[in-house]
């Protein structure tokens, strides 16, 4: 389990707070995977921001810009 605080672009957060938070969370998860050499069965169980907003499914939908999926 990991937790942390992350800045987001305020103008983007105002437009779509959940998606902006999901992108930031996704980027952080990718850093964790690299840092800990996560195995292929690594999975995201839950992502929450502002103490009670669950964005788990949104984070799972985020794809890198160069990914064609």
FIMIVO-488989 format. One record per atom (N, C-alpha, C, O): residue in one letter; atom name; x, y, z; residue number from 1. Coordinates in nm, 3 decimals. Each point is the difference from the previous one (the first is absolute). Last residue first. Layout:
! residues N
R type atom       X       Y       Z seq
R    A   CA       X       Y       Z NUM
...
END
This chain:
! residues 69
R type atom       X       Y       Z seq
R    X    N  -0.428   0.193  -2.772  69
R    X   CA  -0.097  -0.096   0.046  69
R    X    C  -0.130   0.065   0.032  69
R    X    O  -0.095  -0.067   0.040  69
R    X    N   0.593   0.196  -0.184  68
R    X   CA  -0.114  -0.001  -0.092  68
R    X    C  -0.100  -0.106   0.041  68
R    X    O  -0.026  -0.093  -0.077  68
R    X    N   0.442   0.419   0.310  67
R    X   CA  -0.063  -0.131  -0.003  67
R    X    C  -0.125   0.006  -0.088  67
R    X    O  -0.082   0.091   0.015  67
R    X    N   0.377   0.281   0.118  66
R    X   CA   0.049  -0.074  -0.115  66
R    X    C  -0.060  -0.140  -0.012  66
R    X    O   0.041  -0.078  -0.086  66
R    X    N  -0.149   0.378   0.452  65
R    X   CA  -0.033   0.068  -0.126  65
R    X    C   0.042  -0.080  -0.122  65
R    X    O  -0.067   0.006  -0.103  65
R    X    N  -0.052  -0.268   0.556  64
R    X   CA   0.103   0.094  -0.043  64
R    X    C  -0.039   0.060  -0.136  64
R    X    O  -0.071  -0.063  -0.078  64
R    X    N  -0.323  -0.095   0.396  63
R    X   CA   0.102  -0.061  -0.086  63
R    X    C   0.103   0.106  -0.035  63
R    X    O  -0.033   0.118  -0.011  63
R    X    N  -0.415  -0.231   0.375  62
R    X   CA   0.103   0.092  -0.049  62
R    X    C   0.102  -0.079  -0.081  62
R    X    O   0.043  -0.108   0.040  62
R    X    N  -0.408  -0.096   0.208  61
R    X   CA  -0.027   0.036  -0.139  61
R    X    C   0.104   0.092  -0.060  61
R    X    O   0.006   0.015  -0.123  61
R    X    N  -0.007  -0.157   0.586  60
R    X   CA   0.022  -0.119  -0.083  60
R    X    C  -0.023   0.029  -0.149  60
R    X    O   0.052  -0.072  -0.085  60
R    X    N  -0.148   0.406   0.404  59
R    X   CA   0.145  -0.021  -0.007  59
R    X    C   0.032  -0.120  -0.089  59
R    X    O   0.096   0.003  -0.077  59
R    X    N  -0.549   0.082   0.171  58
R    X   CA   0.056   0.101  -0.091  58
R    X    C   0.151  -0.020  -0.017  58
R    X    O   0.052   0.008  -0.112  58
R    X    N  -0.279  -0.278   0.425  57
R    X   CA  -0.031  -0.040  -0.138  57
R    X    C   0.053   0.101  -0.101  57
R    X    O   0.042  -0.039  -0.109  57
R    X    N   0.014   0.140   0.576  56
R    X   CA   0.070  -0.121  -0.039  56
R    X    C  -0.024  -0.036  -0.146  56
R    X    O   0.095  -0.024  -0.074  56
R    X    N  -0.224   0.401   0.391  55
R    X   CA   0.024   0.014  -0.144  55
R    X    C   0.072  -0.122  -0.055  55
R    X    O   0.067   0.008  -0.104  55
R    X    N  -0.354   0.204   0.566  54
R    X   CA   0.059  -0.119  -0.059  54
R    X    C   0.010   0.016  -0.152  54
R    X    O  -0.102   0.013  -0.068  54
R    X    N   0.071   0.317   0.518  53
R    X   CA  -0.044  -0.007  -0.139  53
R    X    C   0.077  -0.113  -0.068  53
R    X    O   0.120   0.009  -0.022  53
R    X    N  -0.062   0.155   0.490  52
R    X   CA  -0.116  -0.087  -0.021  52
R    X    C  -0.048  -0.011  -0.144  52
R    X    O  -0.106  -0.059  -0.025  52
R    X    N   0.516   0.306   0.214  51
R    X   CA  -0.046  -0.086   0.109  51
R    X    C  -0.116  -0.093  -0.032  51
R    X    O  -0.014  -0.103   0.067  51
R    X    N   0.265   0.383  -0.387  50
R    X   CA  -0.077   0.086   0.092  50
R    X    C  -0.076  -0.083   0.104  50
R    X    O  -0.114   0.031   0.035  50
R    X    N   0.253  -0.352  -0.401  49
R    X   CA   0.058   0.132   0.026  49
R    X    C  -0.097   0.083   0.083  49
R    X    O  -0.119  -0.029   0.007  49
R    X    N   0.248  -0.525  -0.160  48
R    X   CA  -0.092   0.098   0.060  48
R    X    C   0.074   0.133   0.011  48
R    X    O   0.118   0.005   0.033  48
R    X    N  -0.093  -0.540  -0.250  47
R    X   CA   0.061   0.132  -0.006  47
R    X    C  -0.104   0.099   0.049  47
R    X    O  -0.110   0.010  -0.055  47
R    X    N   0.218  -0.587   0.041  46
R    X   CA  -0.084   0.114   0.034  46
R    X    C   0.081   0.128  -0.007  46
R    X    O   0.115   0.006   0.044  46
R    X    N   0.044  -0.436  -0.211  45
R    X   CA  -0.120  -0.042   0.072  45
R    X    C  -0.093   0.116   0.030  45
R    X    O  -0.121  -0.014  -0.011  45
R    X    N   0.517  -0.134  -0.367  44
R    X   CA  -0.049   0.113   0.078  44
R    X    C  -0.129  -0.046   0.066  44
R    X    O  -0.094  -0.040  -0.068  44
R    X    N   0.529  -0.278  -0.093  43
R    X   CA  -0.134   0.052  -0.026  43
R    X    C  -0.033   0.117   0.092  43
R    X    O   0.055   0.015   0.109  43
R    X    N   0.351  -0.397  -0.323  42
R    X   CA  -0.026   0.121   0.078  42
R    X    C  -0.139   0.051  -0.032  42
R    X    O  -0.041   0.002  -0.116  42
R    X    N   0.288  -0.379  -0.085  41
R    X   CA  -0.131  -0.016   0.065  41
R    X    C  -0.032   0.115   0.096  41
R    X    O  -0.094  -0.008   0.078  41
R    X    N   0.512  -0.030  -0.317  40
R    X   CA  -0.107   0.017  -0.098  40
R    X    C  -0.138  -0.013   0.062  40
R    X    O  -0.098   0.049  -0.057  40
R    X    N   0.498   0.120   0.375  39
R    X   CA  -0.021  -0.114  -0.089  39
R    X    C  -0.118   0.028  -0.094  39
R    X    O  -0.073   0.097   0.017  39
R    X    N   0.406   0.284   0.207  38
R    X   CA  -0.125  -0.075   0.018  38
R    X    C  -0.014  -0.110  -0.103  38
R    X    O   0.039   0.015  -0.116  38
R    X    N   0.329   0.312   0.296  37
R    X   CA   0.007  -0.106  -0.100  37
R    X    C  -0.120  -0.093   0.013  37
R    X    O   0.015  -0.121   0.018  37
R    X    N   0.069   0.543   0.222  36
R    X   CA  -0.002  -0.129   0.070  36
R    X    C   0.004  -0.119  -0.096  36
R    X    O  -0.021  -0.113   0.043  36
R    X    N   0.035   0.566  -0.207  35
R    X   CA   0.084   0.002   0.120  35
R    X    C   0.009  -0.136   0.067  35
R    X    O   0.107  -0.040   0.047  35
R    X    N  -0.403   0.106  -0.417  34
R    X   CA   0.141   0.004  -0.041  34
R    X    C   0.091  -0.012   0.122  34
R    X    O   0.095  -0.078  -0.001  34
R    X    N  -0.556   0.108   0.078  33
R    X   CA   0.028  -0.125  -0.072  33
R    X    C   0.147  -0.007  -0.040  33
R    X    O   0.063  -0.106   0.011  33
R    X    N  -0.221   0.506   0.180  32
R    X   CA   0.009  -0.107   0.101  32
R    X    C   0.038  -0.132  -0.068  32
R    X    O   0.085  -0.073   0.049  32
R    X    N  -0.175   0.438  -0.326  31
R    X   CA   0.127   0.021   0.071  31
R    X    C   0.022  -0.109   0.104  31
R    X    O   0.112  -0.049   0.017  31
R    X    N  -0.524   0.057  -0.241  30
R    X   CA   0.106  -0.043  -0.092  30
R    X    C   0.137   0.016   0.065  30
R    X    O   0.087  -0.085  -0.019  30
R    X    N  -0.459   0.248   0.251  29
R    X   CA   0.001  -0.147   0.002  29
R    X    C   0.110  -0.052  -0.092  29
R    X    O   0.068  -0.096   0.033  29
R    X    N  -0.148   0.556  -0.037  28
R    X   CA   0.065  -0.040   0.124  28
R    X    C   0.009  -0.152   0.010  28
R    X    O   0.102  -0.054   0.043  28
R    X    N  -0.336   0.240  -0.404  27
R    X   CA   0.142   0.030  -0.013  27
R    X    C   0.077  -0.043   0.124  27
R    X    O   0.111  -0.051  -0.011  27
R    X    N  -0.579   0.014   0.025  26
R    X   CA   0.057  -0.096  -0.094  26
R    X    C   0.151   0.021  -0.013  26
R    X    O   0.077  -0.096   0.006  26
R    X    N  -0.321   0.412   0.242  25
R    X   CA   0.014  -0.127   0.072  25
R    X    C   0.064  -0.106  -0.089  25
R    X    O   0.087  -0.074   0.045  25
R    X    N  -0.193   0.484  -0.244  24
R    X   CA   0.108   0.018   0.096  24
R    X    C   0.026  -0.129   0.077  24
R    X    O   0.115  -0.038   0.020  24
R    X    N  -0.483   0.042  -0.307  23
R    X   CA   0.124   0.008  -0.078  23
R    X    C   0.120   0.012   0.093  23
R    X    O   0.100  -0.069  -0.018  23
R    X    N  -0.526   0.085   0.213  22
R    X   CA   0.030  -0.134  -0.049  22
R    X    C   0.130  -0.002  -0.080  22
R    X    O   0.080  -0.092   0.015  22
R    X    N  -0.257   0.505   0.136  21
R    X   CA   0.056  -0.077   0.112  21
R    X    C   0.039  -0.140  -0.045  21
R    X    O   0.102  -0.053   0.044  21
R    X    N  -0.323   0.315  -0.356  20
R    X   CA   0.130   0.060   0.027  20
R    X    C   0.070  -0.073   0.114  20
R    X    O   0.120  -0.027  -0.007  20
R    X    N  -0.563  -0.096  -0.093  19
R    X   CA   0.092  -0.046  -0.105  19
R    X    C   0.140   0.056   0.023  19
R    X    O   0.098  -0.071  -0.021  19
R    X    N  -0.439   0.212   0.318  18
R    X   CA   0.026  -0.144   0.014  18
R    X    C   0.100  -0.049  -0.104  18
R    X    O   0.092  -0.075   0.033  18
R    X    N  -0.236   0.541  -0.042  17
R    X   CA   0.082  -0.039   0.116  17
R    X    C   0.032  -0.149   0.007  17
R    X    O   0.115  -0.036   0.028  17
R    X    N  -0.233   0.398  -0.407  16
R    X   CA  -0.036  -0.141   0.019  16
R    X    C   0.084  -0.056   0.115  16
R    X    O   0.103  -0.063  -0.024  16
R    X    N  -0.108   0.538  -0.074  15
R    X   CA  -0.078  -0.050  -0.112  15
R    X    C  -0.052  -0.141   0.026  15
R    X    O  -0.117  -0.029  -0.025  15
R    X    N   0.409   0.238   0.337  14
R    X   CA  -0.129   0.068   0.002  14
R    X    C  -0.091  -0.051  -0.112  14
R    X    O  -0.121  -0.009   0.019  14
R    X    N   0.565  -0.145   0.001  13
R    X   CA  -0.078  -0.057   0.111  13
R    X    C  -0.139   0.064   0.006  13
R    X    O  -0.099  -0.067   0.029  13
R    X    N   0.416   0.237  -0.333  12
R    X   CA  -0.050  -0.130  -0.046  12
R    X    C  -0.089  -0.063   0.107  12
R    X    O  -0.102  -0.062  -0.032  12
R    X    N   0.318   0.464   0.140  11
R    X   CA  -0.099   0.027  -0.106  11
R    X    C  -0.060  -0.131  -0.053  11
R    X    O  -0.119  -0.006  -0.030  11
R    X    N   0.470  -0.019   0.356  10
R    X   CA  -0.124   0.055   0.054  10
R    X    C  -0.107   0.021  -0.107  10
R    X    O  -0.117  -0.033   0.022  10
R    X    N   0.507  -0.336  -0.006   9
R    X   CA  -0.017   0.128  -0.067   9
R    X    C  -0.139   0.053   0.037   9
R    X    O  -0.101  -0.062  -0.033   9
R    X    N   0.348  -0.250   0.385   8
R    X   CA  -0.064  -0.013  -0.130   8
R    X    C  -0.010   0.140  -0.061   8
R    X    O   0.007   0.100   0.071   8
R    X    N   0.296  -0.382   0.348   7
R    X   CA  -0.059   0.119  -0.060   7
R    X    C  -0.064  -0.034  -0.134   7
R    X    O   0.047  -0.089  -0.072   7
R    X    N   0.012  -0.244   0.510   6
R    X   CA   0.052   0.035  -0.131   6
R    X    C  -0.066   0.125  -0.053   6
R    X    O  -0.122   0.017   0.013   6
R    X    N   0.221  -0.388   0.438   5
R    X   CA  -0.067   0.123  -0.043   5
R    X    C   0.066   0.045  -0.129   5
R    X    O   0.122  -0.004  -0.014   5
R    X    N  -0.181  -0.516   0.258   4
R    X   CA   0.081   0.118  -0.021   4
R    X    C  -0.085   0.118  -0.040   4
R    X    O  -0.121  -0.013  -0.019   4
R    X    N   0.168  -0.576   0.139   3
R    X   CA  -0.079   0.123   0.003   3
R    X    C   0.093   0.118  -0.021   3
R    X    O   0.121  -0.011   0.021   3
R    X    N  -0.164  -0.582  -0.052   2
R    X   CA   0.075   0.124  -0.012   2
R    X    C  -0.095   0.118   0.011   2
R    X    O  -0.117  -0.010  -0.037   2
R    X    N   0.169  -0.570   0.118   1
R    X   CA  -0.085   0.118   0.000   1
R    X    C   0.089   0.123   0.000   1
R    X    O   0.100   0.006   0.072   1
END
